[in-house]
Amino acid sequence: MAHILIVDDEQMIRSLLSDILKTGHHTCALAADASQARKCMKTVSFDLILCDINMPGETGLEFIRYTASKFPDTPAVMVTAIDDPMIAEVALKIGVYDFIVKPFAPNGVLISVANALRRRQLEIDNRVYREGLEKIVEERTAALRDSMQKITKALKGSIQAIARTVETRDPHTAGHQQRVANLASAIAEEMLLSDDRIYGIRMAGLIHDLGKVAIPTGILNKPGRISNIEFELIKTHSRIGYNILKDIDFPWPIAQVVLQHHERMDGSGYPLGLTGEKIILEARILAVADVVEAMASHRPYRPALGIDKALEEITQNRNNLYDAGIVDICLRLFREKGFSFK
């Protein structure tokens, strides 16, 4: 049961949302505009905010900017009558978790609320986990300063623990990460990178989709075409993963690899639109391994396309989307050296 603030200038919508949420055993407070909502939040703690986008006076987006800065542990779901990806992008950047599109169905509202509450709990759990992990790493680093082998073993264990966190929620994603890590490290070996750098690439591959723990499983496992808003939500996973990892003092640029693994050479990737060598080498390697494995394997929204189709994709987009040298090495691994996904 959660305590939820509903902010909407239409009394009928407020009442309808309240009635729906009560069936899910939630309690609600109602506000007709952002001003009333601010007053409510000064005296009452809420688990979630449902907020209309278009309201007289202060808009819903402006209000959520305020709550994101003043009440960072209170997630928000926007209620809107417009399926506009531009608005969705702005809302996601300021921290909105999900959208409820009018007219809405009761089950859809309850599912969206449940997903938002679950995601927030995951973020809190991950933050606690990260803080605990940082403490452990600091203590072990101090105690084992003269033994790099033991430190590396501890870091490997930590990354495997994070990978298991993903696996418990989405075993499909976990298998994908393992296979991508295998291919990425094989490419790195062919490039004659140092053992330490190869090891770091493997570790990054094992958790490159960590941020998907914050994406509703209903979207990740949805068969068929996803909406623009759902795709914008999925695209946030690289930045979410980066935010979880960025403050951990790994000896490899794991957080940056996670952030950049969907960047493309021509700048058409996300989330930063980086180009060429502005994308770190490890991320360029992982990008090729990621797309080859994804196309070769089954996905909820399509059957496996096969390795030939995957290799055709990187060949056609060699130097356009993907690093040409890395593509050539990947092709050689499959066509000449017998590499295959286990």
RANORPE-V538755 format. One record per pair of residues at least 12 apart in sequence whose C-alpha atoms are under 6 Angstrom apart, sorted by the first residue. I is the first residue (numbers start at 1). J is the second residue. D is the distance in whole Angstrom. If there is no record, write none. Layout:
BEGIN
i=I j=J d=D
i=I j=J d=D
END
This chain:
BEGIN
i=1 j=25 d=6
i=1 j=26 d=5
i=2 j=26 d=5
i=2 j=47 d=6
i=3 j=26 d=6
i=3 j=27 d=5
i=3 j=28 d=6
i=3 j=46 d=5
i=3 j=47 d=5
i=4 j=28 d=5
i=4 j=46 d=6
i=4 j=47 d=6
i=4 j=48 d=5
i=4 j=49 d=6
i=5 j=28 d=6
i=5 j=29 d=5
i=5 j=30 d=6
i=5 j=49 d=5
i=6 j=30 d=5
i=6 j=50 d=5
i=7 j=31 d=5
i=7 j=32 d=6
i=7 j=51 d=5
i=8 j=32 d=5
i=8 j=52 d=5
i=9 j=32 d=5
i=9 j=33 d=6
i=9 j=55 d=6
i=20 j=106 d=6
i=47 j=74 d=6
i=48 j=74 d=6
i=48 j=75 d=5
i=48 j=76 d=6
i=49 j=76 d=5
i=50 j=76 d=6
i=50 j=77 d=5
i=50 j=78 d=6
i=51 j=78 d=5
i=51 j=79 d=6
i=52 j=78 d=6
i=52 j=79 d=5
i=52 j=80 d=6
i=53 j=80 d=6
i=76 j=96 d=5
i=76 j=97 d=6
i=77 j=96 d=6
i=77 j=97 d=6
i=77 j=98 d=5
i=77 j=99 d=6
i=78 j=99 d=5
i=79 j=99 d=6
i=79 j=100 d=5
i=79 j=101 d=6
i=80 j=101 d=5
i=80 j=102 d=6
i=81 j=101 d=5
i=81 j=102 d=5
i=85 j=228 d=6
i=85 j=229 d=6
i=115 j=216 d=6
i=119 j=214 d=5
i=134 j=248 d=6
i=163 j=207 d=6
i=177 j=205 d=6
i=177 j=206 d=5
i=178 j=206 d=5
i=180 j=205 d=6
i=180 j=289 d=5
i=180 j=290 d=6
i=181 j=202 d=5
i=181 j=205 d=4
i=181 j=206 d=6
i=183 j=289 d=6
i=184 j=285 d=6
i=184 j=286 d=6
i=184 j=289 d=5
i=185 j=198 d=6
i=185 j=202 d=5
i=200 j=252 d=5
i=204 j=254 d=5
i=208 j=258 d=5
i=210 j=241 d=5
i=211 j=237 d=4
i=211 j=238 d=6
i=211 j=240 d=5
i=211 j=241 d=4
i=212 j=237 d=5
i=221 j=300 d=5
i=223 j=300 d=5
i=223 j=301 d=4
i=224 j=301 d=5
i=238 j=258 d=6
i=238 j=259 d=5
i=239 j=259 d=5
i=242 j=255 d=5
i=242 j=258 d=6
i=242 j=259 d=5
i=257 j=283 d=5
i=260 j=283 d=6
i=261 j=283 d=5
i=261 j=287 d=5
i=264 j=321 d=5
i=265 j=320 d=6
i=265 j=321 d=5
i=265 j=322 d=6
i=266 j=320 d=6
i=266 j=321 d=6
i=292 j=310 d=5
i=295 j=310 d=5
i=296 j=310 d=6
END
